[in-house]
Amino acid sequence: MAAAAGDDARGRPAQDHAPHQCRLAGFVERAEALGWEPVPTVFAAASPSAHVTEDAYERIAGVIVDGIRNARPLDAVYLICTAPW
């Protein structure tokens, strides 16, 4: 299995963040145990959580969609979206 490829905003591979993000870490650990090849598109986080500008949303969504498009063929896409609702 492959998922899309990319780096975070500082140019570090997104999977480097796995030890710090429990959902991402669990996915990466299990995927590797199954012999899958996770290839992340982007890792982004903001604190404190607040409203997102339309420009920021469009730019991040574009990175995700372009990364998926460029990584095809894929077996799956794993997307973590959280909101404090």
Distance bins in CASP14 RR format, pairs under 12 A and 6 or more apart:
PFRMAT RR
TARGET T0000
AUTHOR 0000-0000-0000
RMODE 2
METHOD distances of the structure
MODEL  1
1 27 0 0 0 0 0 1 0 0 0 0 0
1 30 0 0 0 0 0 1 0 0 0 0 0
1 31 1 0 0 1 0 0 0 0 0 0 0
1 32 0 0 0 0 0 1 0 0 0 0 0
1 34 1 0 0 1 0 0 0 0 0 0 0
1 35 1 0 0 1 0 0 0 0 0 0 0
1 36 1 1 0 0 0 0 0 0 0 0 0
1 37 1 0 0 1 0 0 0 0 0 0 0
1 38 1 0 0 1 0 0 0 0 0 0 0
1 39 0 0 0 0 1 0 0 0 0 0 0
1 71 0 0 0 0 0 1 0 0 0 0 0
1 73 0 0 0 0 0 1 0 0 0 0 0
1 74 1 0 0 1 0 0 0 0 0 0 0
1 75 1 0 1 0 0 0 0 0 0 0 0
1 76 1 0 1 0 0 0 0 0 0 0 0
1 77 0 0 0 0 0 1 0 0 0 0 0
1 78 0 0 0 0 1 0 0 0 0 0 0
2 31 0 0 0 0 0 1 0 0 0 0 0
2 35 0 0 0 0 0 1 0 0 0 0 0
2 36 1 0 0 1 0 0 0 0 0 0 0
2 37 1 0 1 0 0 0 0 0 0 0 0
2 38 1 0 0 1 0 0 0 0 0 0 0
2 39 1 0 1 0 0 0 0 0 0 0 0
2 40 0 0 0 0 0 1 0 0 0 0 0
2 41 0 0 0 0 0 1 0 0 0 0 0
2 67 0 0 0 0 0 1 0 0 0 0 0
2 68 0 0 0 0 0 1 0 0 0 0 0
2 70 0 0 0 0 0 1 0 0 0 0 0
2 71 1 0 0 1 0 0 0 0 0 0 0
2 72 0 0 0 0 1 0 0 0 0 0 0
2 73 1 0 0 1 0 0 0 0 0 0 0
2 74 1 0 1 0 0 0 0 0 0 0 0
2 75 1 0 0 1 0 0 0 0 0 0 0
2 76 0 0 0 0 1 0 0 0 0 0 0
2 77 0 0 0 0 0 1 0 0 0 0 0
2 78 0 0 0 0 0 1 0 0 0 0 0
3 14 0 0 0 0 1 0 0 0 0 0 0
3 15 0 0 0 0 0 1 0 0 0 0 0
3 24 0 0 0 0 0 1 0 0 0 0 0
3 27 0 0 0 0 1 0 0 0 0 0 0
3 28 0 0 0 0 0 1 0 0 0 0 0
3 31 0 0 0 0 1 0 0 0 0 0 0
3 36 0 0 0 0 1 0 0 0 0 0 0
3 37 1 0 0 1 0 0 0 0 0 0 0
3 38 1 0 1 0 0 0 0 0 0 0 0
3 39 1 0 1 0 0 0 0 0 0 0 0
3 40 1 0 0 1 0 0 0 0 0 0 0
3 41 1 0 0 1 0 0 0 0 0 0 0
3 42 0 0 0 0 0 1 0 0 0 0 0
3 64 0 0 0 0 0 1 0 0 0 0 0
3 67 0 0 0 0 1 0 0 0 0 0 0
3 68 1 0 0 1 0 0 0 0 0 0 0
3 70 0 0 0 0 0 1 0 0 0 0 0
3 71 1 0 0 1 0 0 0 0 0 0 0
3 72 0 0 0 0 0 1 0 0 0 0 0
3 73 0 0 0 0 0 1 0 0 0 0 0
3 74 1 0 0 1 0 0 0 0 0 0 0
3 75 0 0 0 0 1 0 0 0 0 0 0
3 76 1 0 0 1 0 0 0 0 0 0 0
3 77 1 0 0 1 0 0 0 0 0 0 0
3 78 1 0 0 1 0 0 0 0 0 0 0
3 79 0 0 0 0 1 0 0 0 0 0 0
3 80 0 0 0 0 0 1 0 0 0 0 0
4 14 0 0 0 0 1 0 0 0 0 0 0
4 37 0 0 0 0 0 1 0 0 0 0 0
4 38 0 0 0 0 1 0 0 0 0 0 0
4 39 1 0 1 0 0 0 0 0 0 0 0
4 40 1 0 0 1 0 0 0 0 0 0 0
4 41 1 1 0 0 0 0 0 0 0 0 0
4 42 0 0 0 0 1 0 0 0 0 0 0
4 43 0 0 0 0 0 1 0 0 0 0 0
4 62 0 0 0 0 0 1 0 0 0 0 0
4 63 0 0 0 0 1 0 0 0 0 0 0
4 64 1 0 0 1 0 0 0 0 0 0 0
4 65 0 0 0 0 1 0 0 0 0 0 0
4 66 0 0 0 0 1 0 0 0 0 0 0
4 67 1 0 1 0 0 0 0 0 0 0 0
4 68 1 0 1 0 0 0 0 0 0 0 0
4 69 0 0 0 0 1 0 0 0 0 0 0
4 70 1 0 0 1 0 0 0 0 0 0 0
4 71 1 1 0 0 0 0 0 0 0 0 0
4 72 0 0 0 0 1 0 0 0 0 0 0
4 73 0 0 0 0 0 1 0 0 0 0 0
4 74 1 0 0 1 0 0 0 0 0 0 0
4 75 0 0 0 0 0 1 0 0 0 0 0
4 76 0 0 0 0 0 1 0 0 0 0 0
4 77 1 0 0 1 0 0 0 0 0 0 0
4 78 0 0 0 0 1 0 0 0 0 0 0
4 79 0 0 0 0 0 1 0 0 0 0 0
5 13 0 0 0 0 1 0 0 0 0 0 0
5 14 0 0 0 0 1 0 0 0 0 0 0
5 15 0 0 0 0 0 1 0 0 0 0 0
5 37 0 0 0 0 1 0 0 0 0 0 0
5 38 0 0 0 0 1 0 0 0 0 0 0
5 39 1 0 1 0 0 0 0 0 0 0 0
5 40 1 0 0 1 0 0 0 0 0 0 0
5 41 1 0 0 1 0 0 0 0 0 0 0
5 42 0 0 0 0 1 0 0 0 0 0 0
5 43 0 0 0 0 0 1 0 0 0 0 0
5 63 0 0 0 0 0 1 0 0 0 0 0
5 64 0 0 0 0 0 1 0 0 0 0 0
5 66 0 0 0 0 0 1 0 0 0 0 0
5 67 1 0 0 1 0 0 0 0 0 0 0
5 68 0 0 0 0 1 0 0 0 0 0 0
5 69 0 0 0 0 0 1 0 0 0 0 0
5 70 1 0 0 1 0 0 0 0 0 0 0
5 71 1 0 1 0 0 0 0 0 0 0 0
5 72 0 0 0 0 0 1 0 0 0 0 0
5 74 0 0 0 0 0 1 0 0 0 0 0
6 12 0 0 0 0 1 0 0 0 0 0 0
6 13 1 0 0 1 0 0 0 0 0 0 0
6 14 1 0 1 0 0 0 0 0 0 0 0
6 15 0 0 0 0 1 0 0 0 0 0 0
6 16 0 0 0 0 0 1 0 0 0 0 0
6 17 0 0 0 0 0 1 0 0 0 0 0
6 38 0 0 0 0 0 1 0 0 0 0 0
6 39 1 0 0 1 0 0 0 0 0 0 0
6 40 1 0 1 0 0 0 0 0 0 0 0
6 41 1 0 1 0 0 0 0 0 0 0 0
6 42 1 0 0 1 0 0 0 0 0 0 0
6 43 0 0 0 0 1 0 0 0 0 0 0
6 44 0 0 0 0 0 1 0 0 0 0 0
6 63 0 0 0 0 1 0 0 0 0 0 0
6 64 0 0 0 0 0 1 0 0 0 0 0
6 66 0 0 0 0 1 0 0 0 0 0 0
6 67 1 0 0 1 0 0 0 0 0 0 0
6 68 0 0 0 0 0 1 0 0 0 0 0
6 70 0 0 0 0 1 0 0 0 0 0 0
6 71 0 0 0 0 1 0 0 0 0 0 0
7 13 1 0 1 0 0 0 0 0 0 0 0
7 14 1 0 0 1 0 0 0 0 0 0 0
7 15 0 0 0 0 1 0 0 0 0 0 0
7 16 0 0 0 0 1 0 0 0 0 0 0
7 17 0 0 0 0 0 1 0 0 0 0 0
7 39 0 0 0 0 0 1 0 0 0 0 0
7 40 0 0 0 0 1 0 0 0 0 0 0
7 41 0 0 0 0 1 0 0 0 0 0 0
7 42 1 0 0 1 0 0 0 0 0 0 0
7 43 0 0 0 0 1 0 0 0 0 0 0
7 44 0 0 0 0 0 1 0 0 0 0 0
7 63 0 0 0 0 0 1 0 0 0 0 0
7 67 0 0 0 0 0 1 0 0 0 0 0
8 14 1 0 1 0 0 0 0 0 0 0 0
8 15 0 0 0 0 1 0 0 0 0 0 0
8 16 1 0 0 1 0 0 0 0 0 0 0
8 17 1 0 0 1 0 0 0 0 0 0 0
8 18 0 0 0 0 0 1 0 0 0 0 0
8 20 0 0 0 0 0 1 0 0 0 0 0
8 21 0 0 0 0 0 1 0 0 0 0 0
8 24 0 0 0 0 0 1 0 0 0 0 0
8 40 0 0 0 0 1 0 0 0 0 0 0
8 41 0 0 0 0 0 1 0 0 0 0 0
8 42 1 0 0 1 0 0 0 0 0 0 0
8 43 1 0 1 0 0 0 0 0 0 0 0
8 44 1 0 0 1 0 0 0 0 0 0 0
8 45 0 0 0 0 1 0 0 0 0 0 0
8 60 0 0 0 0 0 1 0 0 0 0 0
8 63 0 0 0 0 0 1 0 0 0 0 0
9 17 0 0 0 0 0 1 0 0 0 0 0
9 42 0 0 0 0 1 0 0 0 0 0 0
9 43 0 0 0 0 1 0 0 0 0 0 0
9 44 1 0 0 1 0 0 0 0 0 0 0
9 45 0 0 0 0 1 0 0 0 0 0 0
9 46 0 0 0 0 0 1 0 0 0 0 0
9 56 0 0 0 0 0 1 0 0 0 0 0
9 59 0 0 0 0 0 1 0 0 0 0 0
9 60 0 0 0 0 1 0 0 0 0 0 0
9 63 0 0 0 0 1 0 0 0 0 0 0
10 16 0 0 0 0 1 0 0 0 0 0 0
10 17 0 0 0 0 0 1 0 0 0 0 0
10 42 0 0 0 0 0 1 0 0 0 0 0
10 43 0 0 0 0 1 0 0 0 0 0 0
10 44 0 0 0 0 0 1 0 0 0 0 0
11 17 0 0 0 0 0 1 0 0 0 0 0
11 40 0 0 0 0 0 1 0 0 0 0 0
11 42 0 0 0 0 0 1 0 0 0 0 0
11 43 0 0 0 0 0 1 0 0 0 0 0
12 18 0 0 0 0 0 1 0 0 0 0 0
12 20 0 0 0 0 0 1 0 0 0 0 0
12 40 0 0 0 0 0 1 0 0 0 0 0
12 42 0 0 0 0 0 1 0 0 0 0 0
12 43 0 0 0 0 1 0 0 0 0 0 0
13 28 0 0 0 0 0 1 0 0 0 0 0
13 38 0 0 0 0 0 1 0 0 0 0 0
13 39 0 0 0 0 1 0 0 0 0 0 0
13 40 1 0 0 1 0 0 0 0 0 0 0
13 41 0 0 0 0 0 1 0 0 0 0 0
13 42 0 0 0 0 0 1 0 0 0 0 0
13 43 0 0 0 0 1 0 0 0 0 0 0
14 20 0 0 0 0 0 1 0 0 0 0 0
14 21 0 0 0 0 1 0 0 0 0 0 0
14 24 0 0 0 0 1 0 0 0 0 0 0
14 25 0 0 0 0 0 1 0 0 0 0 0
14 27 0 0 0 0 0 1 0 0 0 0 0
14 28 0 0 0 0 1 0 0 0 0 0 0
14 38 0 0 0 0 1 0 0 0 0 0 0
14 39 0 0 0 0 1 0 0 0 0 0 0
14 40 1 1 0 0 0 0 0 0 0 0 0
14 41 1 0 0 1 0 0 0 0 0 0 0
14 42 1 0 0 1 0 0 0 0 0 0 0
14 43 1 1 0 0 0 0 0 0 0 0 0
14 44 0 0 0 0 1 0 0 0 0 0 0
14 45 0 0 0 0 0 1 0 0 0 0 0
14 63 0 0 0 0 0 1 0 0 0 0 0
14 64 0 0 0 0 0 1 0 0 0 0 0
14 67 0 0 0 0 0 1 0 0 0 0 0
14 78 0 0 0 0 0 1 0 0 0 0 0
14 80 0 0 0 0 0 1 0 0 0 0 0
15 21 0 0 0 0 0 1 0 0 0 0 0
15 24 0 0 0 0 1 0 0 0 0 0 0
15 25 0 0 0 0 1 0 0 0 0 0 0
15 26 0 0 0 0 0 1 0 0 0 0 0
15 27 0 0 0 0 0 1 0 0 0 0 0
15 28 1 0 1 0 0 0 0 0 0 0 0
15 29 0 0 0 0 0 1 0 0 0 0 0
15 31 0 0 0 0 1 0 0 0 0 0 0
15 32 0 0 0 0 1 0 0 0 0 0 0
15 37 0 0 0 0 0 1 0 0 0 0 0
15 38 1 0 0 1 0 0 0 0 0 0 0
15 39 0 0 0 0 1 0 0 0 0 0 0
15 40 1 0 1 0 0 0 0 0 0 0 0
15 41 0 0 0 0 0 1 0 0 0 0 0
15 42 0 0 0 0 0 1 0 0 0 0 0
15 43 0 0 0 0 1 0 0 0 0 0 0
15 78 0 0 0 0 0 1 0 0 0 0 0
16 24 0 0 0 0 0 1 0 0 0 0 0
16 25 0 0 0 0 0 1 0 0 0 0 0
16 28 0 0 0 0 0 1 0 0 0 0 0
16 40 0 0 0 0 1 0 0 0 0 0 0
16 43 0 0 0 0 1 0 0 0 0 0 0
17 23 0 0 0 0 0 1 0 0 0 0 0
17 24 1 0 0 1 0 0 0 0 0 0 0
17 25 0 0 0 0 1 0 0 0 0 0 0
17 27 0 0 0 0 0 1 0 0 0 0 0
17 28 0 0 0 0 1 0 0 0 0 0 0
17 40 0 0 0 0 1 0 0 0 0 0 0
17 42 0 0 0 0 0 1 0 0 0 0 0
17 43 1 0 1 0 0 0 0 0 0 0 0
17 44 0 0 0 0 0 1 0 0 0 0 0
17 45 0 0 0 0 1 0 0 0 0 0 0
17 80 0 0 0 0 0 1 0 0 0 0 0
18 24 1 0 1 0 0 0 0 0 0 0 0
18 25 1 0 1 0 0 0 0 0 0 0 0
18 26 1 0 0 1 0 0 0 0 0 0 0
18 27 0 0 0 0 1 0 0 0 0 0 0
18 28 1 0 1 0 0 0 0 0 0 0 0
18 29 1 0 0 1 0 0 0 0 0 0 0
18 30 0 0 0 0 0 1 0 0 0 0 0
18 31 0 0 0 0 0 1 0 0 0 0 0
18 32 0 0 0 0 1 0 0 0 0 0 0
18 38 0 0 0 0 1 0 0 0 0 0 0
18 40 0 0 0 0 1 0 0 0 0 0 0
18 43 0 0 0 0 1 0 0 0 0 0 0
18 78 0 0 0 0 0 1 0 0 0 0 0
18 80 0 0 0 0 0 1 0 0 0 0 0
19 25 1 0 1 0 0 0 0 0 0 0 0
19 26 0 0 0 0 0 1 0 0 0 0 0
19 28 0 0 0 0 1 0 0 0 0 0 0
19 29 0 0 0 0 1 0 0 0 0 0 0
20 26 0 0 0 0 0 1 0 0 0 0 0
20 28 0 0 0 0 0 1 0 0 0 0 0
20 43 0 0 0 0 1 0 0 0 0 0 0
20 45 0 0 0 0 1 0 0 0 0 0 0
21 27 0 0 0 0 1 0 0 0 0 0 0
21 28 0 0 0 0 1 0 0 0 0 0 0
21 29 0 0 0 0 0 1 0 0 0 0 0
21 40 0 0 0 0 0 1 0 0 0 0 0
21 43 1 0 0 1 0 0 0 0 0 0 0
21 44 0 0 0 0 0 1 0 0 0 0 0
21 45 0 0 0 0 1 0 0 0 0 0 0
21 80 1 0 0 1 0 0 0 0 0 0 0
21 82 0 0 0 0 0 1 0 0 0 0 0
22 28 0 0 0 0 0 1 0 0 0 0 0
22 29 0 0 0 0 0 1 0 0 0 0 0
22 80 0 0 0 0 0 1 0 0 0 0 0
22 82 0 0 0 0 0 1 0 0 0 0 0
23 29 0 0 0 0 0 1 0 0 0 0 0
23 30 0 0 0 0 0 1 0 0 0 0 0
23 43 0 0 0 0 0 1 0 0 0 0 0
23 45 0 0 0 0 0 1 0 0 0 0 0
23 78 0 0 0 0 1 0 0 0 0 0 0
23 79 0 0 0 0 0 1 0 0 0 0 0
23 80 1 0 1 0 0 0 0 0 0 0 0
23 81 0 0 0 0 0 1 0 0 0 0 0
23 82 0 0 0 0 1 0 0 0 0 0 0
24 30 0 0 0 0 0 1 0 0 0 0 0
24 31 0 0 0 0 0 1 0 0 0 0 0
24 38 0 0 0 0 1 0 0 0 0 0 0
24 40 0 0 0 0 1 0 0 0 0 0 0
24 42 0 0 0 0 0 1 0 0 0 0 0
24 43 1 0 0 1 0 0 0 0 0 0 0
24 44 0 0 0 0 0 1 0 0 0 0 0
24 45 0 0 0 0 0 1 0 0 0 0 0
24 78 0 0 0 0 1 0 0 0 0 0 0
24 79 0 0 0 0 0 1 0 0 0 0 0
24 80 1 0 0 1 0 0 0 0 0 0 0
24 82 0 0 0 0 0 1 0 0 0 0 0
25 31 0 0 0 0 0 1 0 0 0 0 0
25 32 0 0 0 0 0 1 0 0 0 0 0
25 38 0 0 0 0 0 1 0 0 0 0 0
25 43 0 0 0 0 0 1 0 0 0 0 0
25 80 0 0 0 0 0 1 0 0 0 0 0
26 32 0 0 0 0 1 0 0 0 0 0 0
26 33 0 0 0 0 1 0 0 0 0 0 0
26 34 0 0 0 0 0 1 0 0 0 0 0
26 38 0 0 0 0 0 1 0 0 0 0 0
26 78 0 0 0 0 0 1 0 0 0 0 0
26 80 0 0 0 0 0 1 0 0 0 0 0
27 33 0 0 0 0 0 1 0 0 0 0 0
27 34 0 0 0 0 0 1 0 0 0 0 0
27 36 0 0 0 0 1 0 0 0 0 0 0
27 38 1 0 0 1 0 0 0 0 0 0 0
27 40 0 0 0 0 1 0 0 0 0 0 0
27 76 0 0 0 0 0 1 0 0 0 0 0
27 77 0 0 0 0 0 1 0 0 0 0 0
27 78 1 0 1 0 0 0 0 0 0 0 0
27 79 0 0 0 0 0 1 0 0 0 0 0
27 80 0 0 0 0 1 0 0 0 0 0 0
28 34 0 0 0 0 0 1 0 0 0 0 0
28 35 0 0 0 0 0 1 0 0 0 0 0
28 36 0 0 0 0 1 0 0 0 0 0 0
28 37 0 0 0 0 0 1 0 0 0 0 0
28 38 1 0 1 0 0 0 0 0 0 0 0
28 39 0 0 0 0 0 1 0 0 0 0 0
28 40 0 0 0 0 1 0 0 0 0 0 0
28 43 0 0 0 0 0 1 0 0 0 0 0
28 78 0 0 0 0 1 0 0 0 0 0 0
28 80 0 0 0 0 0 1 0 0 0 0 0
29 35 0 0 0 0 0 1 0 0 0 0 0
29 36 0 0 0 0 0 1 0 0 0 0 0
29 38 0 0 0 0 1 0 0 0 0 0 0
30 36 0 0 0 0 1 0 0 0 0 0 0
30 38 0 0 0 0 1 0 0 0 0 0 0
30 78 0 0 0 0 0 1 0 0 0 0 0
31 37 1 0 0 1 0 0 0 0 0 0 0
31 38 1 0 1 0 0 0 0 0 0 0 0
31 39 0 0 0 0 0 1 0 0 0 0 0
31 40 0 0 0 0 0 1 0 0 0 0 0
31 75 0 0 0 0 0 1 0 0 0 0 0
31 76 0 0 0 0 1 0 0 0 0 0 0
31 78 0 0 0 0 1 0 0 0 0 0 0
32 38 1 0 0 1 0 0 0 0 0 0 0
34 75 0 0 0 0 0 1 0 0 0 0 0
34 76 0 0 0 0 0 1 0 0 0 0 0
35 75 0 0 0 0 0 1 0 0 0 0 0
36 74 0 0 0 0 0 1 0 0 0 0 0
36 75 1 0 0 1 0 0 0 0 0 0 0
36 76 0 0 0 0 1 0 0 0 0 0 0
36 78 0 0 0 0 1 0 0 0 0 0 0
37 71 0 0 0 0 0 1 0 0 0 0 0
37 74 0 0 0 0 0 1 0 0 0 0 0
37 75 0 0 0 0 1 0 0 0 0 0 0
37 76 0 0 0 0 0 1 0 0 0 0 0
38 71 0 0 0 0 0 1 0 0 0 0 0
38 74 0 0 0 0 0 1 0 0 0 0 0
38 75 0 0 0 0 0 1 0 0 0 0 0
38 76 0 0 0 0 1 0 0 0 0 0 0
38 77 0 0 0 0 0 1 0 0 0 0 0
38 78 1 0 0 1 0 0 0 0 0 0 0
39 67 0 0 0 0 1 0 0 0 0 0 0
39 68 0 0 0 0 0 1 0 0 0 0 0
39 70 0 0 0 0 0 1 0 0 0 0 0
39 71 1 0 1 0 0 0 0 0 0 0 0
39 72 0 0 0 0 0 1 0 0 0 0 0
39 73 0 0 0 0 0 1 0 0 0 0 0
39 74 0 0 0 0 1 0 0 0 0 0 0
39 75 0 0 0 0 0 1 0 0 0 0 0
39 76 0 0 0 0 0 1 0 0 0 0 0
39 77 0 0 0 0 0 1 0 0 0 0 0
39 78 0 0 0 0 0 1 0 0 0 0 0
40 63 0 0 0 0 0 1 0 0 0 0 0
40 64 0 0 0 0 0 1 0 0 0 0 0
40 67 0 0 0 0 1 0 0 0 0 0 0
40 68 0 0 0 0 0 1 0 0 0 0 0
40 71 0 0 0 0 1 0 0 0 0 0 0
40 77 0 0 0 0 0 1 0 0 0 0 0
40 78 0 0 0 0 1 0 0 0 0 0 0
40 79 0 0 0 0 0 1 0 0 0 0 0
40 80 0 0 0 0 0 1 0 0 0 0 0
41 60 0 0 0 0 1 0 0 0 0 0 0
41 61 0 0 0 0 0 1 0 0 0 0 0
41 62 0 0 0 0 1 0 0 0 0 0 0
41 63 1 0 0 1 0 0 0 0 0 0 0
41 64 1 0 1 0 0 0 0 0 0 0 0
41 65 0 0 0 0 1 0 0 0 0 0 0
41 66 1 0 0 1 0 0 0 0 0 0 0
41 67 1 0 1 0 0 0 0 0 0 0 0
41 68 1 0 0 1 0 0 0 0 0 0 0
41 69 0 0 0 0 1 0 0 0 0 0 0
41 70 0 0 0 0 1 0 0 0 0 0 0
41 71 1 0 0 1 0 0 0 0 0 0 0
41 72 0 0 0 0 0 1 0 0 0 0 0
41 74 0 0 0 0 0 1 0 0 0 0 0
41 77 0 0 0 0 1 0 0 0 0 0 0
41 78 0 0 0 0 0 1 0 0 0 0 0
41 79 0 0 0 0 1 0 0 0 0 0 0
41 80 0 0 0 0 0 1 0 0 0 0 0
42 59 0 0 0 0 0 1 0 0 0 0 0
42 60 1 0 0 1 0 0 0 0 0 0 0
42 61 0 0 0 0 1 0 0 0 0 0 0
42 62 0 0 0 0 1 0 0 0 0 0 0
42 63 1 0 1 0 0 0 0 0 0 0 0
42 64 1 0 1 0 0 0 0 0 0 0 0
42 65 0 0 0 0 0 1 0 0 0 0 0
42 66 0 0 0 0 1 0 0 0 0 0 0
42 67 1 0 0 1 0 0 0 0 0 0 0
42 68 0 0 0 0 0 1 0 0 0 0 0
42 71 0 0 0 0 0 1 0 0 0 0 0
42 79 0 0 0 0 0 1 0 0 0 0 0
42 80 0 0 0 0 0 1 0 0 0 0 0
43 60 0 0 0 0 0 1 0 0 0 0 0
43 63 0 0 0 0 0 1 0 0 0 0 0
43 64 0 0 0 0 0 1 0 0 0 0 0
43 79 0 0 0 0 0 1 0 0 0 0 0
43 80 0 0 0 0 1 0 0 0 0 0 0
44 52 0 0 0 0 0 1 0 0 0 0 0
44 56 0 0 0 0 1 0 0 0 0 0 0
44 57 0 0 0 0 0 1 0 0 0 0 0
44 59 0 0 0 0 1 0 0 0 0 0 0
44 60 1 0 1 0 0 0 0 0 0 0 0
44 61 0 0 0 0 0 1 0 0 0 0 0
44 62 0 0 0 0 0 1 0 0 0 0 0
44 63 0 0 0 0 1 0 0 0 0 0 0
44 64 0 0 0 0 1 0 0 0 0 0 0
44 79 0 0 0 0 0 1 0 0 0 0 0
44 80 0 0 0 0 0 1 0 0 0 0 0
44 81 0 0 0 0 0 1 0 0 0 0 0
44 82 0 0 0 0 0 1 0 0 0 0 0
45 60 0 0 0 0 0 1 0 0 0 0 0
45 80 0 0 0 0 0 1 0 0 0 0 0
45 81 0 0 0 0 0 1 0 0 0 0 0
45 82 0 0 0 0 1 0 0 0 0 0 0
46 52 0 0 0 0 1 0 0 0 0 0 0
46 53 0 0 0 0 0 1 0 0 0 0 0
46 56 0 0 0 0 1 0 0 0 0 0 0
46 57 0 0 0 0 0 1 0 0 0 0 0
46 60 0 0 0 0 0 1 0 0 0 0 0
46 82 0 0 0 0 0 1 0 0 0 0 0
46 83 0 0 0 0 0 1 0 0 0 0 0
46 84 0 0 0 0 0 1 0 0 0 0 0
47 82 0 0 0 0 0 1 0 0 0 0 0
47 84 0 0 0 0 0 1 0 0 0 0 0
48 84 0 0 0 0 1 0 0 0 0 0 0
49 82 0 0 0 0 1 0 0 0 0 0 0
49 83 1 0 0 1 0 0 0 0 0 0 0
49 84 1 0 1 0 0 0 0 0 0 0 0
49 85 0 0 0 0 0 1 0 0 0 0 0
50 56 0 0 0 0 0 1 0 0 0 0 0
50 83 0 0 0 0 0 1 0 0 0 0 0
50 84 0 0 0 0 1 0 0 0 0 0 0
51 57 0 0 0 0 1 0 0 0 0 0 0
51 83 0 0 0 0 0 1 0 0 0 0 0
51 84 0 0 0 0 0 1 0 0 0 0 0
52 58 0 0 0 0 1 0 0 0 0 0 0
52 59 0 0 0 0 0 1 0 0 0 0 0
52 60 0 0 0 0 1 0 0 0 0 0 0
52 61 0 0 0 0 0 1 0 0 0 0 0
52 81 0 0 0 0 0 1 0 0 0 0 0
52 83 0 0 0 0 0 1 0 0 0 0 0
53 59 0 0 0 0 1 0 0 0 0 0 0
53 60 0 0 0 0 0 1 0 0 0 0 0
54 60 0 0 0 0 0 1 0 0 0 0 0
54 61 0 0 0 0 0 1 0 0 0 0 0
55 61 0 0 0 0 0 1 0 0 0 0 0
55 62 0 0 0 0 0 1 0 0 0 0 0
56 62 0 0 0 0 0 1 0 0 0 0 0
56 63 0 0 0 0 0 1 0 0 0 0 0
57 63 0 0 0 0 0 1 0 0 0 0 0
57 64 0 0 0 0 0 1 0 0 0 0 0
57 81 0 0 0 0 0 1 0 0 0 0 0
58 64 0 0 0 0 0 1 0 0 0 0 0
58 65 0 0 0 0 0 1 0 0 0 0 0
58 66 0 0 0 0 0 1 0 0 0 0 0
59 65 0 0 0 0 0 1 0 0 0 0 0
59 66 0 0 0 0 0 1 0 0 0 0 0
60 66 0 0 0 0 0 1 0 0 0 0 0
60 67 0 0 0 0 0 1 0 0 0 0 0
60 79 0 0 0 0 0 1 0 0 0 0 0
60 81 0 0 0 0 0 1 0 0 0 0 0
61 67 0 0 0 0 0 1 0 0 0 0 0
61 68 0 0 0 0 0 1 0 0 0 0 0
61 79 0 0 0 0 0 1 0 0 0 0 0
61 81 0 0 0 0 0 1 0 0 0 0 0
62 68 0 0 0 0 1 0 0 0 0 0 0
62 69 0 0 0 0 1 0 0 0 0 0 0
62 70 0 0 0 0 0 1 0 0 0 0 0
63 69 0 0 0 0 0 1 0 0 0 0 0
63 70 0 0 0 0 0 1 0 0 0 0 0
64 70 0 0 0 0 0 1 0 0 0 0 0
64 71 0 0 0 0 0 1 0 0 0 0 0
64 77 0 0 0 0 1 0 0 0 0 0 0
64 78 0 0 0 0 0 1 0 0 0 0 0
64 79 1 0 0 1 0 0 0 0 0 0 0
64 80 0 0 0 0 0 1 0 0 0 0 0
64 81 0 0 0 0 0 1 0 0 0 0 0
65 71 0 0 0 0 0 1 0 0 0 0 0
65 72 0 0 0 0 0 1 0 0 0 0 0
65 77 0 0 0 0 0 1 0 0 0 0 0
65 79 0 0 0 0 0 1 0 0 0 0 0
66 72 0 0 0 0 0 1 0 0 0 0 0
67 74 0 0 0 0 1 0 0 0 0 0 0
67 77 0 0 0 0 1 0 0 0 0 0 0
67 79 0 0 0 0 0 1 0 0 0 0 0
68 74 1 0 0 1 0 0 0 0 0 0 0
68 75 0 0 0 0 0 1 0 0 0 0 0
68 76 0 0 0 0 0 1 0 0 0 0 0
68 77 1 0 1 0 0 0 0 0 0 0 0
68 78 0 0 0 0 0 1 0 0 0 0 0
68 79 0 0 0 0 1 0 0 0 0 0 0
69 77 0 0 0 0 0 1 0 0 0 0 0
71 77 0 0 0 0 1 0 0 0 0 0 0
END
